[in-house]
């Protein structure tokens, strides 16, 4: 039996809220992420796991500050000194979109850190490449669009290379499915097999991380990761913890193999306010795997509240009632979103709201005054002459949505409109 620890999406430099810690000089939010990482490393050592799999996204981008590289490196070096084989999968936030650029995890390869292996390309690892552990690992790190196009260039026409990004990722997914099936056909049947990948899988539920990883995506078919020849599937990229092979009728609650997104190790934004955070310890055997979800208990609370003001009566009473108690607010990150008719603006006492939330780590007041403005179509056009996307673009602009948000919303609308099931309904 092989004991593994699986975690993903550390994003340790996601310092988008809060102040700095006076002792370390680090942003307090970075300290939060590092506390979770310390818990994970401590667990790997105390549980005497045989293998740690990190399924990608150590940082928020491929250019982490030296201080953050130092802090990440300290934790990984503890695993190395403890004699634990560690696999670091390269995620989309670790990788440069440009070809031949170093990625954020390159130093571990360059320095040849003992027992730490960086996986930056698809690879089939056998026991002799894993410190003689009795296991086989199939690894699929994130592959950039540029990298795929470069690899495809000798075999594809210029027209194919100019295809839409969605088609490019579909082609990449097809190639990876073919590669993984080839590996599966060549397994040693006496050894357990683990697949690790940084990607999306059909049927996975996205959380609030859409705010940090919007855009076209590599999506693998669910049938590939549920192949019974696999004994554990260690995924990263989606921040919401989930098992994609759940089965309520199975006494264990899931079928073989478990297909696990452990989720991010800390809340990234308010889209994850309700999410619980985990790492996973699994006992892996050929044909049988036991999974233990280990909850991270030092996660900082995110409290998200919304109020829509309909009348001028008792405005401040409604707003103060919507806020968490002072006890709940201590050290939390709190957001209050208010929608209201513009004429109610003078009734909102911001000083009183800030005074009530003084114990928070950070308080965000988001005011959304609503003006009843009729959306006008240009005189030389009619509604029937405009496409849905053109109509949406007019709506975004009339709603005074920022340009970068308009681009994100238009991209999401395009993906929805172009989905095959939507085409069938039209």
C-alpha positions as CSV (number, residue, x, y, z in Angstrom):
1,X,0.0,0.0,0.0
2,X,1.2,3.5,-0.9
3,X,0.3,6.5,1.2
4,X,0.2,9.8,-0.8
5,X,-0.7,13.4,0.1
6,X,-2.3,15.4,-2.7
7,X,-2.8,19.2,-2.7
8,X,-3.1,21.9,-5.3
9,X,-3.6,25.6,-6.2
10,X,-1.4,27.1,-3.4
11,X,-1.3,30.6,-5.0
12,X,0.8,31.7,-2.0
13,X,1.3,35.2,-3.2
14,X,-2.4,36.1,-3.7
15,X,-2.1,39.2,-1.5
16,X,-5.3,40.9,-2.7
17,X,-6.6,41.9,0.7
18,X,-5.3,43.2,4.0
19,X,-2.3,44.7,5.6
20,X,1.3,43.5,6.3
21,X,2.4,41.3,9.2
22,X,4.6,43.5,11.4
23,X,6.8,40.5,12.4
24,X,7.6,38.9,9.0
25,X,6.9,41.9,6.8
26,X,4.8,39.7,4.6
27,X,1.2,40.6,3.6
28,X,-1.2,39.1,6.0
29,X,-3.0,37.2,3.3
30,X,0.3,35.6,2.2
31,X,0.8,34.5,5.8
32,X,-2.6,32.9,5.6
33,X,-1.6,30.8,2.6
34,X,1.7,29.9,4.2
35,X,-0.1,28.7,7.3
36,X,-2.1,26.3,5.2
37,X,1.0,25.2,3.4
38,X,2.8,24.6,6.7
39,X,-0.1,22.4,7.9
40,X,0.1,20.4,4.7
41,X,3.9,19.9,5.0
42,X,3.6,19.0,8.7
43,X,0.9,16.4,7.9
44,X,3.1,14.8,5.1
45,X,6.0,14.4,7.6
46,X,3.9,13.3,10.6
47,X,1.8,10.9,8.5
48,X,5.0,9.5,6.9
49,X,3.6,9.6,3.5
50,X,5.5,8.0,0.7
51,X,4.7,10.5,-2.0
52,X,3.5,14.2,-2.1
53,X,1.7,15.3,-5.3
54,X,1.3,19.0,-5.8
55,X,-1.1,19.4,-8.8
56,X,-0.1,22.9,-9.9
57,X,-0.3,26.7,-9.4
58,X,2.2,27.5,-6.7
59,X,1.9,31.2,-7.3
60,X,-0.6,33.7,-8.9
61,X,1.7,34.1,-11.9
62,X,5.0,33.0,-13.3
63,X,7.0,36.0,-11.9
64,X,6.8,35.6,-8.1
65,X,8.8,38.0,-6.0
66,X,12.0,36.5,-4.6
67,X,10.5,36.7,-1.1
68,X,7.6,34.4,-2.1
69,X,10.0,32.0,-3.9
70,X,12.0,31.8,-0.7
71,X,8.9,31.0,1.4
72,X,7.7,28.3,-1.0
73,X,11.2,26.9,-1.3
74,X,11.5,26.6,2.5
75,X,8.4,24.4,2.7
76,X,9.4,22.1,-0.3
77,X,12.9,21.7,1.1
78,X,11.4,20.4,4.4
79,X,9.8,17.6,2.3
80,X,13.1,16.9,0.6
81,X,15.0,16.7,3.9
82,X,12.3,14.4,5.3
83,X,13.0,11.9,2.5
84,X,9.6,12.3,0.9
85,X,9.4,12.0,-2.9
86,X,7.6,15.1,-4.1
87,X,6.1,15.8,-7.5
88,X,5.5,19.4,-8.5
89,X,3.2,19.7,-11.5
90,X,3.4,23.0,-13.5
91,X,0.0,24.8,-13.6
92,X,-1.3,27.6,-15.9
93,X,-0.3,30.3,-13.3
94,X,3.2,28.9,-13.1
95,X,3.8,28.9,-16.9
96,X,4.8,31.7,-19.2
97,X,2.6,32.0,-22.3
98,X,5.8,32.6,-24.3
99,X,7.8,29.7,-25.6
100,X,11.2,28.8,-24.1
101,X,10.6,31.0,-21.0
102,X,11.4,29.6,-17.5
103,X,8.4,28.7,-15.4
104,X,8.0,29.5,-11.7
105,X,9.0,26.0,-10.5
106,X,12.2,25.8,-12.7
107,X,14.6,26.4,-9.8
108,X,13.9,23.0,-8.3
109,X,14.9,21.3,-11.5
110,X,17.9,23.6,-12.1
111,X,19.3,23.0,-8.6
112,X,18.4,19.2,-8.7
113,X,16.8,19.3,-5.3
114,X,16.9,15.7,-3.9
115,X,13.6,13.8,-4.2
116,X,11.8,16.8,-5.8
117,X,10.8,16.4,-9.4
118,X,9.2,19.1,-11.5
119,X,6.8,17.9,-14.1
120,X,6.5,20.5,-16.9
121,X,5.7,18.2,-19.8
122,X,3.5,15.1,-20.2
123,X,5.4,12.1,-18.8
124,X,5.0,8.5,-17.7
125,X,7.0,7.8,-14.6
126,X,7.9,4.3,-13.5
127,X,9.3,3.2,-10.1
128,X,12.9,3.7,-11.1
129,X,12.1,7.4,-11.7
130,X,10.2,7.7,-8.3
131,X,12.9,6.6,-5.8
132,X,11.8,3.0,-6.4
133,X,8.3,3.6,-5.0
134,X,5.9,0.8,-6.2
135,X,3.7,3.0,-8.3
136,X,3.3,4.3,-11.8
137,X,2.5,8.0,-12.4
138,X,1.0,9.6,-15.5
139,X,1.5,13.3,-15.4
140,X,-0.2,16.0,-17.5
141,X,1.0,19.5,-16.6
142,X,-0.7,22.6,-18.1
143,X,0.2,23.0,-21.8
144,X,0.0,26.5,-23.1
145,X,-1.7,27.4,-26.4
146,X,1.7,28.5,-27.8
147,X,3.4,25.3,-26.8
148,X,0.7,23.2,-28.4
149,X,0.8,25.2,-31.6
150,X,4.6,24.9,-31.8
151,X,4.3,21.1,-31.3
152,X,1.5,20.9,-33.9
153,X,3.2,23.1,-36.5
154,X,5.0,20.3,-38.5
155,X,1.8,18.4,-38.9
156,X,-0.9,21.1,-39.2
157,X,-1.8,23.4,-42.0
158,X,-1.6,27.2,-41.6
159,X,-5.3,27.3,-41.6
160,X,-5.5,24.8,-38.8
161,X,-3.0,26.8,-36.7
162,X,-5.2,29.9,-37.1
163,X,-8.2,28.1,-35.6
164,X,-10.2,29.5,-32.7
165,X,-8.7,28.9,-29.3
166,X,-11.6,26.6,-28.3
167,X,-10.8,24.4,-31.3
168,X,-7.1,24.5,-30.4
169,X,-7.9,23.2,-26.9
170,X,-10.2,20.6,-28.3
171,X,-7.3,19.3,-30.5
172,X,-5.0,19.4,-27.5
173,X,-7.5,17.4,-25.4
174,X,-7.8,14.8,-28.2
175,X,-4.0,14.3,-28.3
176,X,-3.7,14.0,-24.6
177,X,-6.5,11.4,-24.5
178,X,-4.7,9.4,-27.1
179,X,-1.4,9.7,-25.2
180,X,-3.0,8.7,-21.8
181,X,-4.7,5.7,-23.4
182,X,-1.4,4.6,-24.9
183,X,0.2,4.8,-21.5
184,X,-2.7,2.9,-19.9
185,X,-2.2,0.1,-22.5
186,X,1.4,-0.2,-21.4
187,X,1.0,-0.3,-17.6
188,X,2.6,-2.8,-15.4
189,X,-0.6,-4.6,-14.2
190,X,1.0,-5.5,-10.9
191,X,1.5,-1.9,-9.8
192,X,-1.0,0.8,-8.9
193,X,-1.3,3.8,-11.3
194,X,-1.9,7.4,-10.5
195,X,-2.9,10.1,-13.0
196,X,-2.1,13.7,-12.1
197,X,-3.2,16.6,-14.2
198,X,-3.7,20.4,-14.1
199,X,-6.8,21.0,-16.2
200,X,-10.5,21.0,-16.2
201,X,-12.6,17.8,-16.5
202,X,-16.1,17.6,-17.9
203,X,-18.6,17.7,-15.1
204,X,-16.5,19.5,-12.6
205,X,-18.1,22.4,-10.6
206,X,-16.3,25.7,-10.8
207,X,-16.0,28.0,-7.8
208,X,-15.1,31.6,-7.4
209,X,-11.7,31.0,-9.0
210,X,-13.2,32.1,-12.3
211,X,-12.0,35.5,-11.3
212,X,-8.4,34.4,-11.6
213,X,-8.5,31.9,-14.5
214,X,-11.0,33.1,-17.1
215,X,-10.5,32.2,-20.7
216,X,-10.3,29.2,-22.9
217,X,-9.6,26.0,-21.1
218,X,-8.2,22.6,-21.6
219,X,-11.1,20.1,-20.7
220,X,-10.5,16.4,-20.5
221,X,-13.4,13.9,-20.9
222,X,-14.7,12.4,-17.6
223,X,-14.5,9.0,-19.1
224,X,-10.7,9.3,-19.3
225,X,-10.1,10.1,-15.7
226,X,-12.7,7.4,-14.5
227,X,-10.8,4.6,-16.3
228,X,-10.7,1.6,-13.9
229,X,-7.1,1.0,-14.8
230,X,-6.3,4.1,-12.7
231,X,-6.1,3.9,-9.0
232,X,-6.1,7.5,-8.0
233,X,-6.5,10.8,-10.0
234,X,-4.9,13.8,-8.5
235,X,-6.2,17.0,-10.1
236,X,-5.5,20.7,-9.8
237,X,-6.8,23.9,-11.4
238,X,-10.4,24.1,-10.0
239,X,-10.6,25.6,-6.6
240,X,-13.7,23.9,-5.4
241,X,-13.0,20.6,-3.6
242,X,-14.8,17.6,-5.2
243,X,-14.7,14.0,-6.2
244,X,-15.8,13.5,-9.8
245,X,-16.4,9.8,-9.3
246,X,-18.9,10.1,-6.4
247,X,-21.5,7.3,-6.0
248,X,-24.0,7.7,-3.1
249,X,-24.9,4.0,-3.4
250,X,-21.4,2.9,-2.8
251,X,-20.6,2.4,0.9
252,X,-17.5,4.5,0.5
253,X,-19.4,7.2,-1.3
254,X,-17.4,7.0,-4.5
255,X,-16.4,4.5,-7.1
256,X,-12.9,3.5,-8.2
257,X,-10.8,5.4,-9.0
258,X,-11.4,8.5,-6.8
259,X,-11.1,11.5,-9.1
260,X,-10.1,14.3,-6.7
261,X,-9.9,18.1,-6.9
262,X,-8.7,19.0,-3.4
263,X,-9.4,22.7,-4.2
264,X,-7.2,25.7,-3.3
265,X,-5.5,25.8,0.1
266,X,-7.0,29.2,1.1
267,X,-10.0,31.3,-0.1
268,X,-8.9,33.4,-3.0
269,X,-11.8,35.8,-3.2
270,X,-15.5,36.2,-2.3
271,X,-16.5,33.6,-4.9
272,X,-15.0,31.1,-2.4
273,X,-16.6,32.6,0.7
274,X,-18.6,29.5,1.5
275,X,-16.0,26.9,0.4
276,X,-14.2,24.7,2.9
277,X,-10.6,23.9,2.1
278,X,-8.8,20.6,2.1
279,X,-5.8,18.5,1.3
280,X,-6.2,14.7,0.7
281,X,-4.4,11.7,2.1
282,X,-5.0,8.5,0.1
283,X,-4.0,4.9,0.7
284,X,-3.5,3.6,-2.8
285,X,-3.5,0.0,-3.8
286,X,-4.1,-1.6,-7.2
287,X,-7.9,-1.8,-7.6
288,X,-8.6,-0.3,-4.1
289,X,-8.0,3.3,-2.8
290,X,-9.1,4.8,0.5
291,X,-9.4,8.6,0.6
292,X,-9.3,10.9,3.6
293,X,-10.3,14.5,3.2
294,X,-8.3,16.6,5.7
295,X,-9.9,20.0,6.3
296,X,-7.6,23.1,6.7
297,X,-9.0,24.8,9.9
298,X,-7.0,28.0,9.9
299,X,-8.8,29.5,6.9
300,X,-9.6,33.1,7.2
301,X,-13.4,33.8,7.1
302,X,-14.8,35.6,4.1
303,X,-18.3,37.1,4.8
304,X,-20.3,38.3,1.9
305,X,-23.6,40.1,2.4
306,X,-26.1,41.7,0.0
307,X,-28.9,44.2,0.5
308,X,-31.3,45.7,-2.0
309,X,-33.0,48.9,-0.6
310,X,-36.5,49.3,-1.9
311,X,-37.8,52.2,0.2
312,X,-36.3,55.1,2.2
313,X,-37.7,53.6,5.5
314,X,-35.1,52.3,8.0
315,X,-32.2,52.3,5.5
316,X,-29.4,52.1,8.1
317,X,-31.3,49.6,10.2
318,X,-31.4,47.3,7.2
319,X,-27.7,47.7,6.4
320,X,-26.5,47.2,10.0
321,X,-28.7,44.2,10.4
322,X,-27.2,42.6,7.3
323,X,-23.7,42.9,8.7
324,X,-22.2,40.1,10.8
325,X,-21.9,40.5,14.5
326,X,-18.8,42.1,15.9
327,X,-17.7,38.7,17.2
328,X,-18.1,37.1,13.7
329,X,-16.3,40.0,12.2
330,X,-13.0,39.7,14.1
331,X,-10.2,39.2,11.6
332,X,-12.7,38.4,8.8
333,X,-12.7,39.9,5.3
334,X,-16.2,41.3,4.9
335,X,-18.1,42.7,1.9
336,X,-21.4,44.4,1.9
337,X,-23.0,45.0,-1.5
338,X,-25.9,47.5,-1.6
339,X,-28.2,48.0,-4.6
340,X,-30.5,51.0,-4.3
341,X,-32.2,53.8,-6.2
342,X,-29.9,56.7,-6.6
343,X,-32.1,59.0,-4.6
344,X,-31.5,56.9,-1.5
345,X,-27.7,57.7,-1.5
346,X,-27.9,60.5,1.2
347,X,-29.5,57.9,3.6
348,X,-26.5,55.6,3.6
349,X,-24.1,56.5,6.5
350,X,-20.8,55.0,5.5
351,X,-19.0,56.1,8.7
352,X,-21.5,54.1,10.7
353,X,-20.9,51.0,8.6
354,X,-17.1,51.3,8.9
355,X,-17.4,51.8,12.6
356,X,-19.5,48.7,13.0
357,X,-16.9,46.6,11.1
358,X,-13.8,48.1,12.8
359,X,-12.8,44.6,14.0
360,X,-12.6,43.2,10.5
361,X,-9.3,42.5,8.8
362,X,-10.8,44.4,5.9
363,X,-14.2,45.8,5.0
364,X,-15.4,46.4,1.4
365,X,-18.5,48.5,0.8
366,X,-19.8,48.1,-2.7
367,X,-22.5,50.6,-3.7
368,X,-24.5,50.0,-6.8
369,X,-26.9,52.9,-7.4
370,X,-29.5,52.1,-9.9
371,X,-30.5,54.7,-12.5
372,X,-33.5,53.9,-14.6
373,X,-32.1,54.7,-18.0
374,X,-33.7,53.5,-21.2
375,X,-31.2,51.6,-23.4
376,X,-31.2,53.2,-26.8
377,X,-30.3,51.4,-30.1
378,X,-28.4,53.5,-32.6
379,X,-30.7,55.2,-35.1
380,X,-29.4,53.4,-38.1
381,X,-30.0,49.9,-36.5
382,X,-32.9,47.8,-35.4
383,X,-33.0,45.1,-32.8
384,X,-33.6,42.4,-35.4
385,X,-30.4,43.5,-37.3
386,X,-28.1,42.9,-34.2
387,X,-26.7,39.7,-33.0
388,X,-27.1,38.6,-29.4
389,X,-23.4,39.5,-28.7
390,X,-23.9,43.0,-30.2
391,X,-27.0,43.6,-28.1
392,X,-25.1,42.5,-25.0
393,X,-22.3,44.9,-25.8
394,X,-24.7,47.8,-26.0
395,X,-26.1,46.7,-22.6
396,X,-22.7,46.5,-21.0
397,X,-21.8,49.9,-22.2
398,X,-25.1,51.5,-21.1
399,X,-24.6,49.9,-17.6
400,X,-21.2,51.6,-17.3
401,X,-19.4,48.3,-16.8
402,X,-15.6,48.7,-17.0
403,X,-13.9,47.8,-20.3
404,X,-11.9,44.8,-18.8
405,X,-15.1,43.4,-17.3
406,X,-16.9,43.8,-20.6
407,X,-14.2,41.7,-22.3
408,X,-14.6,39.0,-19.7
409,X,-18.4,39.0,-19.9
410,X,-18.4,38.9,-23.7
411,X,-15.9,36.0,-23.7
412,X,-18.2,34.0,-21.3
413,X,-21.3,34.9,-23.4
414,X,-19.5,33.7,-26.6
415,X,-18.6,30.4,-24.9
416,X,-22.3,29.9,-23.8
417,X,-23.7,30.8,-27.2
418,X,-21.3,28.6,-29.0
419,X,-21.9,25.5,-26.9
420,X,-23.2,22.5,-29.0
421,X,-26.3,22.1,-26.8
422,X,-27.3,25.7,-27.4
423,X,-26.8,25.3,-31.1
424,X,-29.2,22.4,-31.1
425,X,-31.9,24.5,-29.4
426,X,-31.7,27.3,-31.9
